């Protein structure tokens, strides 16, 4: 039986829900008002990421019903994603103290790891290591960091959507070439769910994603990467390479802000992509560059790791090195006032 009809249905659901959420936000004046920490200059409806959450959760249910996804990864990803989306939705419409958000993030991560079986053995420089309980702890921190960095990186029009689509479609190619076709459906339908939203979020954005959507994408992408790791250790390296743009910018920025003693949980505009968007005077060139880097640079390296025998550790270094150079070039983590004077 062909299940190709899932694709247009999920795309239409995401598109329609985003349209409805935009009109709801406009009617209730649920607007993101620009301030000194904003990268936009026009009041814009927010909360559109809920469309991604609902469309992809529906997609997961369809995959489960069709026998295209086992129950364990369904419970892992749908359950953790729903909790993170709920926390983000509540924070979008009020305020949750950082410590309680972080607690919820770890609870969701532990739920996901419980159903996936934790972190499988990893391969580093040709050697296989079963990290046991330490691996599960590291995996929890990985998931929490990924969902938070996705929130941090959702700061200009379309960037989080383009990153998710490129990463998911890249993963689909890795699976197809690597003979893991059963894994293709989830990232493919996540890309479709995001594409329906991107129509409304493409620069200049007519609605923003919000924490509910960005946190959801972060935890789901992390869950999909760990699910793939159980099929092949090389797939985890592939996912880490594909996510390189966001991981390098967010991690380097956080590291510099920590060294300076900044309150890292406070909003700021010191990521490399934010400095770049101010330098170019618009969001589109930066968002387009993220897509180009994913397709032209990161995807071939990920393919080299998963299909052509390139060592995963070496592939990661090769992929991240120029991204680190770009982060330094665009002053990631700099003091905003000092950088804007230069």
C-alpha positions as CSV (number, residue, x, y, z in Angstrom):
1,X,0.0,0.0,0.0
2,X,1.3,3.5,-0.9
3,X,1.4,6.1,1.8
4,X,2.6,8.9,-0.3
5,X,-0.7,10.7,0.3
6,X,0.6,11.4,3.9
7,X,2.9,14.2,2.4
8,X,0.3,16.5,0.9
9,X,-2.2,15.9,3.8
10,X,0.4,16.9,6.5
11,X,1.6,19.8,4.4
12,X,-2.0,21.1,4.0
13,X,-2.7,20.7,7.7
14,X,0.4,22.7,8.7
15,X,-0.3,25.4,6.1
16,X,-3.9,25.8,7.1
17,X,-3.2,25.7,10.9
18,X,-0.6,28.4,10.5
19,X,-3.1,30.6,8.5
20,X,-5.7,30.0,11.3
21,X,-3.2,30.8,14.1
22,X,-2.1,34.0,12.3
23,X,-5.7,35.2,12.1
24,X,-6.3,34.2,15.7
25,X,-3.2,36.1,16.9
26,X,-4.2,39.2,14.9
27,X,-7.7,39.2,16.2
28,X,-6.5,38.8,19.8
29,X,-3.5,41.2,19.4
30,X,-1.1,38.4,20.3
31,X,1.9,40.2,18.8
32,X,5.6,40.1,19.2
33,X,6.4,43.8,19.7
34,X,10.0,44.8,18.7
35,X,12.3,45.9,21.6
36,X,16.0,46.5,22.1
37,X,16.7,42.7,22.0
38,X,14.6,42.0,18.8
39,X,15.9,41.4,15.3
40,X,12.6,42.5,13.7
41,X,11.2,46.0,13.4
42,X,7.5,45.4,12.8
43,X,4.9,44.0,15.3
44,X,4.3,40.4,14.1
45,X,1.9,37.7,15.2
46,X,3.5,34.9,17.3
47,X,2.7,31.3,18.2
48,X,2.7,29.8,14.7
49,X,4.9,26.9,15.7
50,X,1.9,25.3,17.3
51,X,0.9,24.4,13.7
52,X,4.2,22.4,13.3
53,X,3.5,20.6,16.7
54,X,0.0,19.6,15.7
55,X,0.8,18.6,12.1
56,X,3.8,16.5,13.1
57,X,2.0,14.9,16.0
58,X,-0.8,13.9,13.6
59,X,1.9,12.6,11.2
60,X,3.4,10.4,14.0
61,X,0.0,9.0,14.8
62,X,-0.6,8.2,11.1
63,X,2.8,6.5,10.9
64,X,2.0,4.4,14.0
65,X,-1.4,3.4,12.7
66,X,0.1,2.4,9.3
67,X,2.8,0.3,10.9
68,X,5.6,2.6,9.7
69,X,6.8,3.5,13.2
70,X,7.1,1.2,16.2
71,X,5.3,2.2,19.4
72,X,8.5,2.9,21.4
73,X,9.9,5.7,19.2
74,X,6.3,7.1,18.8
75,X,5.9,7.3,22.6
76,X,9.4,8.7,23.0
77,X,9.2,11.5,20.4
78,X,5.5,12.4,20.6
79,X,5.5,12.4,24.4
80,X,8.7,14.5,24.9
81,X,7.7,16.8,22.0
82,X,4.2,17.4,23.5
83,X,5.7,18.3,27.0
84,X,8.2,20.7,25.5
85,X,5.6,22.3,23.3
86,X,3.3,22.7,26.3
87,X,6.1,24.4,28.4
88,X,6.9,26.6,25.4
89,X,3.3,27.5,24.9
90,X,2.9,28.5,28.5
91,X,6.0,30.5,28.4
92,X,4.9,32.2,25.2
93,X,1.7,33.3,26.9
94,X,3.0,34.2,30.3
95,X,6.3,33.4,32.0
96,X,7.8,30.3,33.6
97,X,10.9,30.7,35.7
98,X,14.1,29.4,34.0
99,X,14.7,26.7,36.7
100,X,11.2,25.2,36.2
101,X,11.6,25.3,32.4
102,X,14.9,23.5,32.7
103,X,13.4,20.9,35.0
104,X,10.6,20.3,32.5
105,X,13.3,20.0,29.7
106,X,15.1,17.3,31.6
107,X,11.9,15.4,32.4
108,X,11.0,15.4,28.7
109,X,14.5,14.2,27.8
110,X,14.4,11.4,30.3
111,X,11.0,10.3,29.0
112,X,12.4,10.2,25.5
113,X,15.5,8.3,26.5
114,X,13.5,5.8,28.5
115,X,11.4,4.8,25.5
116,X,14.4,4.8,23.1
117,X,16.6,2.8,25.4
118,X,19.1,5.6,26.1
119,X,22.3,6.2,24.2
120,X,23.7,3.2,22.2
121,X,27.3,2.4,21.8
122,X,29.3,5.1,19.9
123,X,32.2,4.9,17.6
124,X,35.2,7.3,18.1
125,X,38.3,7.0,15.9
126,X,37.3,3.5,14.9
127,X,36.8,2.3,18.4
128,X,33.4,1.3,19.8
129,X,32.5,2.6,23.3
130,X,29.5,1.6,25.4
131,X,29.3,4.4,27.9
132,X,26.5,2.8,30.0
133,X,24.8,5.2,32.5
134,X,27.3,8.0,31.6
135,X,26.1,7.8,28.1
136,X,22.5,8.2,29.1
137,X,23.4,11.3,31.2
138,X,25.3,12.8,28.3
139,X,22.4,12.1,26.0
140,X,20.0,13.9,28.4
141,X,22.3,17.0,28.4
142,X,22.5,16.7,24.6
143,X,18.7,16.8,24.2
144,X,18.3,19.7,26.7
145,X,21.0,21.7,24.9
146,X,19.6,21.0,21.5
147,X,16.1,22.1,22.3
148,X,17.4,25.2,24.0
149,X,19.9,26.1,21.3
150,X,17.1,25.7,18.7
151,X,15.2,28.3,20.7
152,X,18.2,30.6,20.8
153,X,18.8,30.3,17.1
154,X,15.1,31.1,16.2
155,X,15.8,34.8,16.0
156,X,15.4,35.9,12.4
157,X,12.8,35.1,9.8
158,X,12.8,31.6,8.4
159,X,16.1,30.5,9.8
160,X,14.8,27.8,12.2
161,X,12.4,26.5,9.5
162,X,15.1,26.3,6.8
163,X,17.5,24.6,9.2
164,X,14.9,22.0,10.1
165,X,13.9,21.3,6.5
166,X,17.5,21.0,5.3
167,X,18.6,18.7,8.2
168,X,15.5,16.5,7.9
169,X,15.8,16.1,4.1
170,X,19.5,15.5,4.5
171,X,18.8,12.8,7.0
172,X,16.3,11.2,4.6
173,X,19.1,11.0,2.0
174,X,21.5,9.5,4.5
175,X,18.9,6.8,5.3
176,X,18.0,6.1,1.7
177,X,21.7,5.7,0.7
178,X,22.5,3.7,3.8
179,X,19.6,1.2,3.4
180,X,17.6,2.5,6.4
181,X,14.5,3.3,4.4
182,X,12.2,2.5,7.3
183,X,13.5,5.6,9.1
184,X,12.8,8.0,6.2
185,X,9.2,8.7,7.0
186,X,9.5,10.6,10.3
187,X,12.1,13.2,9.2
188,X,10.3,13.6,5.8
189,X,7.0,14.4,7.4
190,X,8.7,16.7,9.9
191,X,10.2,18.6,6.9
192,X,6.7,18.8,5.3
193,X,5.2,20.0,8.6
194,X,7.8,22.8,8.8
195,X,7.4,23.7,5.1
196,X,3.7,24.4,5.6
197,X,4.7,26.9,8.3
198,X,7.6,28.3,6.4
199,X,5.2,29.7,3.7
200,X,4.1,32.2,6.4
201,X,7.5,32.5,8.1
202,X,9.7,33.1,5.0
203,X,11.3,36.6,5.1
204,X,9.6,38.9,5.7
205,X,7.8,36.8,8.2
206,X,4.0,37.1,8.6
207,X,4.0,35.0,11.8
208,X,6.7,33.8,14.2
209,X,7.3,30.3,15.5
210,X,7.5,31.0,19.3
211,X,9.1,28.8,22.0
212,X,6.5,26.1,21.6
213,X,7.6,25.5,18.0
214,X,11.3,26.0,18.4
215,X,11.7,23.9,21.5
216,X,9.5,21.1,19.9
217,X,11.8,21.1,16.8
218,X,14.9,20.8,19.0
219,X,13.7,17.9,21.1
220,X,12.2,16.1,18.1
221,X,15.4,16.5,16.0
222,X,17.4,15.2,18.9
223,X,15.1,12.2,19.3
224,X,15.3,11.3,15.7
225,X,19.1,11.5,15.8
226,X,19.2,9.1,18.8
227,X,16.7,6.8,17.1
228,X,19.0,6.6,14.1
229,X,22.0,5.9,16.3
230,X,20.4,2.6,17.3
231,X,20.4,1.6,13.6
232,X,24.0,2.8,13.0
233,X,26.5,4.7,15.0
234,X,27.5,6.6,11.8
235,X,24.0,8.0,11.6
236,X,24.5,9.9,14.9
237,X,27.6,11.5,13.5
238,X,25.7,12.3,10.3
239,X,23.0,14.1,12.3
240,X,25.5,16.0,14.4
241,X,27.2,17.2,11.2
242,X,23.9,18.2,9.6
243,X,23.0,20.2,12.7
244,X,26.4,22.0,12.6
245,X,25.3,25.5,11.8
246,X,23.1,25.8,14.9
247,X,25.3,23.8,17.2
248,X,28.5,25.8,16.4
249,X,26.9,29.2,16.5
250,X,24.9,28.6,19.7
251,X,27.6,26.7,21.6
252,X,30.4,29.2,20.7
253,X,28.2,32.1,21.6
254,X,27.2,30.5,25.0
255,X,30.8,29.7,25.8
256,X,31.9,33.3,25.2
257,X,29.0,34.7,27.2
258,X,29.7,32.3,30.1
259,X,33.4,33.4,30.2
260,X,32.3,37.0,30.3
261,X,29.9,36.3,33.2
262,X,26.7,37.2,31.3
263,X,23.3,35.9,32.5
264,X,23.0,33.3,29.7
265,X,19.3,32.8,30.3
266,X,18.5,36.5,29.3
267,X,17.6,37.4,25.8
268,X,20.4,38.9,23.6
269,X,21.4,39.5,20.0
270,X,25.0,38.3,20.0
271,X,24.7,35.1,17.9
272,X,26.7,35.2,14.7
273,X,23.6,35.0,12.6
274,X,22.2,38.0,14.3
275,X,25.3,40.1,13.8
276,X,25.3,38.9,10.1
277,X,21.6,39.9,9.6
278,X,22.4,43.4,11.0
279,X,25.5,43.7,8.7
280,X,23.4,42.8,5.6
281,X,20.5,44.8,6.7
282,X,18.0,42.0,6.1
283,X,17.2,38.5,7.2
284,X,16.9,36.7,3.8
285,X,20.6,36.5,2.9
286,X,21.5,34.9,6.2
287,X,18.6,32.4,6.1
288,X,19.5,31.5,2.5
289,X,23.2,31.1,3.5
290,X,22.2,28.7,6.2
291,X,20.4,26.6,3.6
292,X,23.3,26.7,1.3
293,X,25.8,25.7,3.9
294,X,23.7,22.7,4.8
295,X,23.3,21.5,1.3
296,X,26.7,22.4,-0.2
297,X,29.0,21.7,2.7
298,X,27.5,19.7,5.5
299,X,25.4,17.2,3.6
300,X,28.3,15.9,1.5
301,X,30.5,15.4,4.6
302,X,27.6,13.6,6.4
303,X,27.3,11.3,3.3
304,X,31.0,10.7,3.5
305,X,30.7,9.5,7.1
306,X,27.6,7.3,6.6
307,X,28.4,5.9,3.2
308,X,31.9,6.4,2.1
309,X,34.0,5.4,5.1
310,X,35.0,8.8,6.4
311,X,35.6,8.5,10.2
312,X,32.8,10.3,12.1
313,X,35.1,12.2,14.5
314,X,37.2,13.4,11.6
315,X,34.1,14.3,9.6
316,X,32.7,16.4,12.5
317,X,36.0,18.3,12.8
318,X,36.1,18.9,9.1
319,X,32.4,20.1,9.1
320,X,32.7,22.3,12.1
321,X,36.1,24.0,11.5
322,X,34.9,26.5,8.8
323,X,31.6,27.1,10.8
324,X,33.8,28.1,13.8
325,X,35.7,30.5,11.5
326,X,32.4,32.0,10.4
327,X,31.3,32.3,14.0
328,X,34.5,34.2,14.9
329,X,34.3,36.4,11.7
330,X,30.7,37.4,12.6
331,X,31.6,38.1,16.3
332,X,29.5,35.4,17.9
333,X,29.2,36.1,21.6
334,X,30.6,39.7,21.3
335,X,29.2,42.5,23.4
336,X,26.4,43.9,21.2
337,X,27.2,47.5,21.9
338,X,30.9,47.1,21.3
339,X,30.4,45.2,18.1
340,X,27.9,47.7,16.7
341,X,30.4,50.5,17.2
342,X,32.9,48.7,15.0
